[in-house]
Amino acid sequence: MQSNEKKVLLSIRDLKQWFPLGKGIYNKANDGISIDIYEGETFGLVGESGCGKSTLGRTILQVYKQTDGRTMYYGQSIDELAPEYVRHTIKNLEPMRKELLKLEEKRDKFIEEYEKLSDEQKIEKTEELRLVKKEAYDALYDITSVVGGFIVADDLKPVTEQYLKINDLSRKLHSLSLQRDDKNVILADIEYTYKDDPAKGEAKIESAKKAVSDIESEMEKVREQLKEQHAVLEKMREPLRSDPRFDKYEQWKDDGIDLARLKNEEMRQLRKDLQLIFQDPYSSLNPRMSVGQIIGEGLLAHNFFKKNSPRMQDRILKVMDDCGLAPYFVHRYPHQFSGGQRQRIGIARSLATNPKFVVCDEAVSALDVSIQSQIINLLSDLKDQQHLTYLFITHDLSVVKYISDRIGVMYLGNMVELAESQEIFDHPLHPYTEALLGAIPTTDVDQSRELQVLEGDIPSPVNPPSGCKFHTRCKYCTDICTKVAPEWQEVRENHFVACHHILEQNL
C-alpha cells in the first residue's frame, strides 16, 4: 500500500483494540487493521454502526490505548520527540535479540511441521501459523525499526553505546525545542503589546529576542553534534554490509514515531498535531464555557499562548472566521446556537492548534441534510487551505463519496476493502461493499435497479464468527469462508480486498 508519489503520514499495522469485559472475555472492536494514510488526503471509513469505525479513529489518536499493533506517525522525526521506548530498545538490544532468536526458531519449526500436514489439517492450523509468524515479526521489528542492519553485529555493545549518545543528544534537542517555543510565545506577546510604539518596548523586545537566539544557537550546536554522531554510526555500518542479511534488516529501519508505544506525556505533546471532531455537536461542547473559551482551551493547553495573552483573542477570531462564525459569537454559549453552528464551533476548536491530522468522527451524521453539505464543503475548503489530512468516518457511502480520496470499508473490526473513491463505486469487489452500495437510496429512474437490504444483524464482536466474519450474512458463502480468514490482497491497482469469493464480474 506504499506509494512512491505520496508521503505516508500514518502507517497502521495489525492494529487491535480489545476492550476487556472480565474473565478472559473481550470486545474485539478492532481486530487486526493495516492501512496507510497519505499526507493531504481524505481517507473515508465506512461500515454499519458497531463495526468499529469510531473506535479505530480514537485508537489511532491513542484516546484509547491500542491493545496491539503499530501506529507509525511521520509528522515528526524520532529525533525531534526522542521517546522513551527508543532508549529502552537501545539499552536492551542483546536480551531482545536473544528472545528474537528463540521466536524465529519456534516459527521455523512450526512452519516445517505445518508443511507436512494435509490440506484439511492446514486449514485448522492457519490461525496458529499466523500468530507464530506475527510473534517473531513483532520482535524483529521492535529491534530493526530502531537499529536496522546493526542487528547482525557480533558485538552489540559498541552499537548500544553509539545509539545512546545519539539518544542523549536527541533528548537534549527536544528539551531545548520546548524552551525555545516557550520563549517565542513570550516574545510574541511583548511585540504585540508594543506594536504601536516599538521604541518604548525596545529593551524588553531585544531581551526576549536574545533569549530565543541563545536557545536556537544551542540547538544548532546540538544538531551539529547529532550529525557528527550519525556519521560515526554510518562508518560503523560499512563492515557489516558484507553480511547478506544486512540490507534486509536495514530496510526495516523506521524514522517514524510509534504512537502505540508512547507514554501519556509524550503523546500529549503530539496532541496539537492530531485532533478529533466529534459526532454530537452539542454534548461535545462544555455548556458552561463561551465559544472563545472553548476554542482557546487547546491553545492554552499546548502553550500557543500564555494565559491572558493579548494576542489570543485575535487568533480565536481568525479561527472563527475561517470556520464561518461571526465575531460577535465569541462570548455566547453552546445552547444559543443551531446544530450546524455548534459543529462549526467544534471544528474551530479542533483546528485552532494547526493540526496535521484530523479524525472527523461522524461529523455530519447528526445534522440536517441541507446543513451536511455546508459542513462537508467547509471541511474540504479548510483541508486545502491548511494542508490537512482527514480520516472521515461515516456510515453513509453517499456522503463519503464526495469528500474522500480513498475509501476503506470495515466490517466487525476488520478492513474488508480499500480503494480510491470512484473505484469503490465502479468496481466493488467484496460482497459486503456490494450490499452497502445496493442499499443506497437513489432518485434515478432506473427500473433495473432495486433497493437491496442487507439482511441479518452484525454478529457480536465479543464472540465473532470463525473464518470470514461476514460469512453469516454473505450470499456467496462456502465452506472455506466458515473456517479460514481471507488474506488482505491487492487485486486491482491500489485496490485491496479480503475475500475468498471476490466479485469477478466487477474486476
N, C-alpha and C positions, 0 to 999 in steps of 0.2 A: 504494500500500500504506500510505499515511498514514491516520491516524485522528484525528478531532477530539477524541475522548473519551479516548484513551490517549496517554501520553507515550512517545516513542521514546527508548530508551536507547542502542541501537546501530543505525546505518543503514549497510548494506553495499551498495556499488555496484560491479558488474563486477569483483569480487574474483577474482584469478588467483594460483595458486600452482604455478609450473612449476619442477620440480627439474632442473637441468642434468645431463645424462648424458655430455656431451662431443660435440664436432664438430657443434654446432648441433642436437643431439637433446635433447628434453625429455620428462620425465614430467609430463603436464598433469593433475596431481591435482585442482586446482580451476580451472575454465576459464570464468570469467565469471559469478559468482553475485551476485545482487542481492536482498537481503531486509531487512526491518526487524524488530528485536526490541524489543518493548514492555516498559517498566518493570513488574516484578511478574509477568510471565507465565513459563510454562514452554514453551519452543519445542522441540518434538520434531523430531529429524532422523533419518530412516530411509533405508535402502538396503542393498544387498548389500555384503558385505565387498569392499573395494577400490574403492568408489565415491567415496572422498574425504571421508567424514564426519569422521573424526578429524583429518585434515589441515585441514579447514575450521575446526574448533574451535580448534586450535592456532594457525592463521593469524590468526584474529580476535584472539587474545591476543598476537599477534606473537611467539610462541615460534618460529615460522617467519616470517621477514620476508617479507611478501607481495610477489609479483612485480609486480603491477599492481592498479589499482583503489583504492577508498577505503573505510576503515572509520571512520565518524564516531562518536565517543563523546560522550554528552551528560550523563555523570555529574558532570563538572566543566565550568566555563566556560573559554573560551580565555584570558580574563584571569587566571584562577587559576593556570594552568600556564605561560602565556607561552612557548610552544615556539619553537624557533629558526626553524622553517620559515616562521612568520608574519613574522618580521623579514626573512628572506631575500626573501619575496614583496614586502614593502613597499619594500625598497631597490632592487628590480629591476622596478618596475611598468612603466616606459617600455619597456625592451627586451622584456619579456614581452608587452606589448600589441602591439608591432611583429610579434613572432612569431605572435601570435594572428591578426592581420590577414592574414598570409600563409596561415595554415592555413585560415581561413574562405574566402579567395579560392580556394584549392585545392579545398575542399569544394564551393563553389557551382559551380565549373567542372565538377567531376566529376558533380554532380547533373544539370546541364544536358545533358551528353553522355549520361548514363545514361538520361534520359527519351526520348532518340531511338532507343534500342536496341529490338530486337524482344523479345518475351516470353522467348524462349529465351536470348537474349544477356543479358537482365537477370538470369536465374537464375544464370548463370555469374559475373556481376559483383556479386551480392548481398553476398558476404563482403567484397569490396574496398570497396564502398559503406559498409558498417558500420564498417570500420576508419578510413576517411577522416572520417566523421562523428564517430567517437569521438575521434580525434586533435584535432579542433577543439573538441569539447565539453570534453575534459580541460583543454586550455589555457585555455579560457574560465572553467571552474570554479576553476582554481587562482588566478585573479585575483579573480573576483567573490565567491568564498566569503569572502575577506578584506576587500575594499573595496566590494563591492556595486555600486551605481549610479555610484560615483565613476569607474568605468572610462570614462564618456562625457565626462569633463572634458577640455577642450582642453589644459590645463596640469596635469600630474600632480605637479609639484614641490611646490606647497602641500599637496596631499593626502599626499604622502610625508612631508613634514616633520611634519604633524599626527599621522599614524599612528605615526611613530617616537617622538613624545612619549608617546603612549598606551602604546606597547610598552615604553618605558623604565620607565614607572610600573608597568606590569603585572609586569615582571621584578622590580622592587623589592618589590612586594607579595608576589610568590611567595617571594622570599628571606626576607622578614620572617615569612611564614607558617611556613616551615621552622624559623626561630629560635624562634618562639612555641611551636610543637609541642614542640621540644626542652626549652624551659624548663618547659612544662606537665608533662612527664614527670618532671623533677627535682622540681617542686613536689609532685606526687602521691606520689612516694617519701618526701619529707620528712614530709608529712602522715600517711602510713601509718606511718612509723617512730614518730611521736609521738601516734598515735591514742588511746592510753590515758592520755597525760599531755600535752595540747596546750600547757599553760602552760610546760612545760620546753623545748619547741622553738619557743616563740613568736617569738623573734628570727629563727631560720632560716626559719620559715614566712612571716613578714612580708617578709623579704628576697626570698624566692623569688616571693612574690605580686607584689612591686613590679617584679621583673624581667619577669614576664609582663605586668603592667599597662602598663609603659613601652613594650613592643613593640606591644601592642594599641592604645595611643594613637597610636603612629607609623603603624600600619596604617590607622587611621581617617583620619588626615591624608592618606595616600596615596589612600584610597578617595574622599575629597572632591576631591582633585586630578584623579583619574580621571573623576569625574562632571563636573567643570568642562570637562575636555578633550573628553569625549564630547559635551557641549553645544555646544562650538565646532564640532565635526565636524558636528552636526545642522544648524547655521546654514549651514555650507558646502554642505550638500546642497540647500538651498532654490533657488538659481539654476539648478540642474541639472534640477529637476523638470519643466521645460517641454520637455525632450528626450524624445521618445516612447519612446526605448529605456531611459530611467532606471528606470522601475518594473519592467520585465522583468529587468534585471540586479540590481536591489535585492532581488528575491525570492530571488536565489541566495545572498545573504549568509548565512553559516553560522557560528553561535557554538559549534559542536561542535569536538572535537579529533580530527584525522585521525591515528589510531594508526599508519597506514602510513607517515607522514612524520616520526614522532618519532625522535629519536636514542635510543641504548640507555639512557642515563642518564635521559632524560625518560620513557621507557617504564617504567623501573624504578620511578619514583616513583608510577606508576599501578598497579603490580602488586598492591598491597594491595586495590585495588578490583576486580581482575579475576583470578579464581582458577580452578584446574583440579583436578578429582577424576579420578584415573587409573583405568584399567580393571583392572589387576592389583593387587590389594590387598597383595601380598607384595613383588614386585620394586620397587614404587614407594616402599617404606619402607626406610630405612637400617638394616640389621640390627645395626649397632654403636651405634645411638642408642636410648635409652629412649623410652617413649611421651611423657614430659614434655619431653624434648629435641626430639623430632620436632615436637610441637605448638608448642613455644616458639621454634623456629628462625625462623619467619616473623615472629613478634612482635619478636624482636631485630633482624632484618634491616630491618624497617620502622619501627624506633625507637618502638614502643609502650612498650617498657621498656628500661632500661639493663641491662647485664649484672649478674647477681646482685641484681636488683631484688627487694625484699622483697614486692612486690605480684604478681609474675609467677606464683608458684605458685597464688595464688587465681584468677587469670584462666585458667590452664591447667585447673584443677579444674572451673571453671564451664563451660568449653567441653566438657570430657569428659562432664560431667553432661548437658549439652544433647544430646550425641550418644549417650547411653545407655551410657557407660563408667564402671565403678566407680572410685572414687578410688584404691583400692589398686593399680590397674593402672599408675599413673604412673611407677613405677620398673621396670616389666617391659619386655621386648624383643619385637620383632615375632614371633619364632619361637614365642613362648609363647601365641599367640592363634589362634583359628579364622579362616577366611576372612572371615566376616561381621564379626567383631570388628576384624580388620585394616582392613576397609573403613570401619568407623566411625572408626578412628584417622585414616585418610586424609581423611575428611570433616571431622573435627575440625581437622586441620591446615589445610585449605583455608578453613574458616570462622572460624578464630581471628582473622584480621585484619579482620573485619567487612566482607567484600566486598559489592559491589553486583551483580556478575555472576559466575556460576559455570558453567563448562563441565563437564558430567558426561559424561565420555568412556567409554561402555560401562560405566558404574559398577556395573551389577548382572550383566553377562553372564557373569562368571567365578564367580558364586555359585550355590548350590543354589536351586531354585525356591522352597522354603519360606523361605529367607533373603532372596531377592529382594524379596518382598512387604514384609518388615520394613524393608529399606533404602529402598524406594520410599516407604513410609509415613513414615519418618524424614525423608527429603528434603522431602516435602510439608509436614510439620509445621514444619521449620526454615525453609522458604520463607515460610510465613505469619508465623512468629514474628519473623523477622529481615528481612522485606520484601526477599527475594532475587529475582533474575531468573536463570532457568536456560536453558542450551542443553543439552538432554538427548539425547545421541547413542546410538542403538542400532540393531541390525539386526532387532529383534523388534517388529513392529507391535502384537502383542497386549500387550506391555509398555508401549509408548509411549502407547497409548490412554488408560491410566488415570492418567497423570501430566501429560499435555500439554494446554495450551490450544489451541495450533495445531500442525500437523504439516507439515513440509516433506519431500518425497520427492526423494532425489538419485539420479542415475544417471551414472556415468562422468564425474564432475567438474562436472555441471550440475544445477541445480534443475529438476525437471520438473513438480512440482505442489506447491501450498501452499494450505491451508485450515484452518478450525477442525477440531479433532479429530473430532468426531462427523460433521461434513460430509464428511471424507475417507472415513469408513467407509460413510456412507449414499449418497454420490454421487461415487465415484471417476471421474475424467474422463480420466486418462491410462492407456494400455494397460499401462504398467509398474506403476502403482499397482494396477490391476485384477489383475495377475498376482501381485503380492505378497500382496494380500488373499486371493486364491484359494488361496495356498499355506499359509495359517494353519491348523494342525490344530484340530479342534473336537470336543467331546464331545456336541454336539447331535445328536439322532436326526433327520436330515434327508436323506431318500433322494434329494432333488432336487439336493443339493449334493455334488459330488465334489471331493476334494482335487486341486488343479491343481499341476503342476510347471512352472516357467519353464525351458524348455529352452535349451541353449546357454550358453556362458561369456561373462562380461563381456569385451569387446574390450580390447586393451592401451591404457592412457592415453598411451603413447608414440606410438602411431600409431592414433588413434581413427578411426572411420568418418566419412566426409563426411556433410553434411546432418544429419539427426536421428541422434544416436549410438545410439539404441535400435532403429534400423530393421533391424539384422541379426538381431534376436530377436523382432520385432513381427509378429503375425499380420495386422495391418491395413496393413502397409507397401505404399506405391505409389511411383511413380517420383519424385515430388517429395520424398519422405522421404529419398531417397538423395542429393539434390543441395542442398537448402535447409534450413538450420537453422530450426526453427519459432520464432516470436516468443513471448515471455512475455506473456500477456494475461489479463485478468480476464474470466471467462466466466459466473460467478455472483457474487453479492455476496461480496467478500472471498475469492473462490476463484480462484486463479491456476493456469494450466497452460500448458505449451509443447508443443503437438502439432498436427500437420496434420489428424489424424483424431480429434478429441475424441469421447469416447463419448457420443453424443447421447441414447442410451437412458437415461442417468443424469442428464441435465440437469433 
